[in-house]
């Protein structure tokens, strides 16, 4: 169940409540019974390992077995003329 943070508009008391998503939000401060507002906290995200960008977006494009393959490029031809 998620933890929601609340702040009292009257006394400034901050507290957290573990609630179901379907529960009604808290409407009264646990300290002074004043009006409260829900506080949204930033979520910490941590990327570990070699990273999704390196693994998912290769420079050579997708391949059938997941390994990088050399792209086939047309060979350059040089025409020479005799004078």
C-alpha positions in Angstrom: 0.0 0.0 0.0 1.3 3.5 -0.8 2.3 6.0 1.8 0.7 9.4 1.5 2.1 12.6 3.1 -0.1 15.3 4.5 0.5 18.8 5.9 -1.9 20.7 8.1 -2.9 24.1 6.8 -3.5 25.5 10.3 -0.6 24.3 12.4 1.9 23.1 9.7 2.2 19.6 11.2 3.4 17.0 8.6 2.5 13.3 8.8 2.3 10.2 6.7 -0.5 7.7 6.4 -0.4 4.3 4.7 -3.6 4.0 2.7 -5.1 2.0 -0.1 -5.4 3.8 -3.4 -9.2 3.5 -3.1 -9.4 5.0 0.5 -10.7 8.5 0.9 -7.9 11.1 1.6 -7.4 12.3 5.2 -9.3 15.5 5.9 -8.3 16.4 9.4 -4.9 16.9 11.1 -4.0 14.2 13.7 -2.6 16.9 16.0 -5.0 19.9 15.9 -8.0 18.5 13.8 -7.4 21.3 11.3 -7.7 21.1 7.5 -4.9 19.2 5.7 -3.6 19.0 2.1 -1.9 16.1 0.5 1.8 16.6 -0.1 3.5 15.0 -3.1 7.0 13.8 -2.5 9.5 13.3 -5.3 10.3 9.8 -6.2 13.9 8.6 -6.2 14.9 6.6 -9.3 18.2 4.9 -9.5 19.5 3.3 -12.6 22.0 0.5 -11.9 24.2 -1.5 -14.2 25.4 -0.7 -17.7 22.2 1.3 -18.4 19.2 0.9 -20.6 20.4 3.3 -23.3 23.5 1.3 -24.0 21.6 -2.0 -24.1 18.5 -0.9 -25.9 19.7 1.6 -28.5 22.7 0.2 -30.3 24.3 2.2 -33.1 24.1 -0.5 -35.7 20.4 -1.2 -35.3 18.6 -4.3 -34.2 19.9 -7.7 -35.1 18.3 -11.1 -34.9 20.5 -12.6 -32.1 21.0 -9.4 -30.0 24.6 -8.9 -31.1 25.9 -6.0 -33.1 26.5 -6.7 -36.7 28.2 -4.7 -39.3 25.8 -3.0 -41.7 26.3 -3.9 -45.3 27.3 -0.9 -47.3 27.6 -0.7 -51.0 31.1 -0.8 -52.2 32.5 2.3 -53.9 33.6 1.8 -57.4 36.2 4.1 -59.0 36.1 4.5 -62.7 39.3 5.2 -64.4 39.7 6.5 -67.9 42.7 6.2 -70.1 43.9 9.3 -71.9 
